[in-house]
């Protein structure tokens, strides 16, 4: 069983730059289609997160002593840089120590609809979902037997999906997609894929065929999904479409693994993977600054990509990596 995939490093980097570039065109240049594309790039991260953290969660199931270690590893990886960037973007937008600042600080800004007065750091809904998931989910799985845990997790996934179907009239499309407790099923799906990956990956042609079908549906029906986003069942099936397409996209990247034997490709994949988290956190700062600068699309995009690459590389090397080396190891 292969446990490390450079193709998933490549996928993570692809997702990070995809989110950042689509947000630039959506927020700075008001491109509606790119805002639509940003939704699927964000969705990719959910499936990837559940997939890559599967081995650690299995160790939590097998040894309950790993629970606290898992929390320490997770929080040391995600929270220090988040707090620093939150301070920076809050100062930039004049929101430092406002009520909304503290809602972001505790990652509760999307626990209720319209909880923020000023959503000045809009991309953090994603981090809120992941942090609450990885706080709550391990508390559930430690109660499972190592012998039959996956059947219970599949049941939880189905239960959340069914519940969301019946709640689709209760919330607007934005909160339905970004609410903190609404998207746990997407991460669970990545977890389930990781458990069955060896069986699933045997069907290479089927994976690629289905991915192309779902990609075409997503890419060429933007007008319908944008104009009909508040129709109740459309909200539900749009989320389901993104989850399935994201899973197929991730599996398709894994199928590229034999093509990444070259050491240069491996190093490139690892590099952009390492950049992804700081790109996710920092890119809104650059968008605010570029929007004020009023540059042409070509100049703005070129400067933006340079800043993302340069800053994220430095931040990983001199901030993220040293902290990661201090994390305790799973038993």
ABEGO torsion letter per residue (X at the ends): XBABBAAAAAAAAAAAAAAAAAAAAAAAAGBAAAAAAAAAAAAAAAAAAAAAAAAAAAAAAABAAAAAAAAAAAAAAAAAAAAAAAAAAAAAAGABGBAAAAAAAAGAAAABBGABABBABAAAAAAAAAAAAAAAAAAAAAABBAAAAAAAAAAAAAAAAAAAAAAAAABBAAAAAABAAAAAAAAAAAAAAAAAAAAAAABAAAAAAAAAAAAAAAAAAAAAAAAAAABAAAAAAAAAAAAAAAAAAAAAAAAAAAAAABAAAAAAAAAAAAAAAAAAAAAAAAAAAAAAAGBBAAAAAAAAAAAAAAAAAAAAAAAAAAAAAABBBBX
